[in-house]
Amino acid sequence: MKLHTFKIGGVHPAENKIAAGKPIENLPLPAEVVLPVSQHIGAPAKPIVKKGDKVRRGDCVAEAGGFVSAPIHTPISGTVMKIDTCRTPQGMPVEAIYIKSDDEDREADAKTMAQRGTVVRDDNELATLDSKALIDIIKNAGIVGLGGATFPTHVKLSPPPGSKAEIVIINAVECEPCLSCDDMLMRENPREIVKGVQLLMRAAGVNRGVIAIENNKPEAIAAIQEAAASVAGLEVMPLKVKYPQGGEKQLIEAVTGKEVPSGALPIATGAIVQNVATAYAIYRAVILGEPLMERVLTLHDGINGRNLRVPLGTMLATLTDGMEPEKIILGGPMMGRTASTLQTPMIKGTSGILLDKRYAHRRPAENCIRCGKCAEACPMGLEPYLLATLSRLKEWDDAEAEKIANCIECGSCSYACPASRPVVDYVRLGKQTVMGIMRARATK
């Protein structure tokens, strides 16, 4: 059987998925959580609690700060100790809500969690919910893209005027090396995921859905195929193993054969893409009435790998048992970002904690040998060596003309470079500057 994939570029990094097959471990609720109000793309959420307030598990503690925003919910019952700043993994200060529980709070949480899985909306009630009602539930539950981008899900389900969705694509690719949290979520919760996909299709008003999974996850493919066998309009599509297959534009091309035009949104192809963990969160929100308070992530130290279900706001240091690694990467080795500290909270977009010393150091950069391998690897058909040079020289007009804004920052260029040049770092910095210039120009 021929497997689908995108046409241009791509690389094949070592998978190194040592946590694959490891059951998901449910971590106990922490005694304290720190909840940053910026856990998504868009406007920060606005705290609606104050110091001294009592809150219960699942309560909204910060409301959406605009249309492109998402509310924050507490995973523990307790008392709001303060609203102050905390440090992001990169050391930047952000506003956060600090909550601490006592024995009585923990007892209440234990009773609440003993009832997890209780259906609050049965099939009869679900039948009465239209697209708007479903989108409102998703919005109020604080659900965002859990593949790492954290784009508010209700925004994707509300295309701009003139756009119409034709297909919902579920990104179950998990092409990033080392990560296996989505894989294990599919193996352990296939029926819940399929139900979540059906809800997404109803919310988007489409009759076709595709769950796209790379072919290196046979157990997940089999589990999802069995769960989806009787669902009309829903297809499970195995894909060729190639990075960055999980890029939104690359995935749309692999599944539909359509290319997202330069500068256009993915909805221009009629596709809405959502991560498989997001589909599971939607199931929990709509069927069980549970807002997004936790997520599954992979902890990978190079020797051992674990898949953990972690309450939001848990400090990363708590998860790593006091380890002092040479380098901390949040996410995977290709697109993850280096963290300066473990004294920072886990948030909605934390898909992995990578402590593997093999990724701790880069080889010294050498002179560019003009081999063109970065251009061959680029899945967007760009010329990364040129964009990196233009960025380094601050030639912003030329960088914009060479479509630096189209870069998806996948890191394929740096991975393919035999001279070990930090190509994607230069391009990423240049892209940020150019897009800032473009936004300023658009507001004039």
Secondary structure, 3 states (H helix, E strand, C coil): CCCECCCCCCECCCCCCCCCCCCEEECCCCCEEEEECCCCCCCCCEECCCCCCEECCCCEEEECCCCCCCCEECCCCEEEEEEEEEECCCCCEEEEEEEECCHHHHHHHHHHHHCCCCCCCCHHHHHCCCHHHHHHHHHHCCCECCCCCCCEHHHHCCCCCCCCCCEEEEECCCCCCCCCHHHHHHHHCHHHHHHHHHHHHHHHCCCCEEEEEECCCHHHHHHHHHHHCCCCCEEEEEECCCECCCCHHHHHHHHHCCCCCCCCCHHHHCEEEEEHHHHHHHHHHHHHCCCCCEEEEEEECCCCEEEEEEECCCEHHHHCCCCCCCCEEECCCCCCEEECCCCCECCCCCCEEECCHHHCCCCCCCCCCCCCHHHHHCCCCCCHHHHHHHHHCCCHHHHHHCCHHHCCCCCHHHHHCCCCCCHHHHHHHHHHHHHHHHHHHHHC
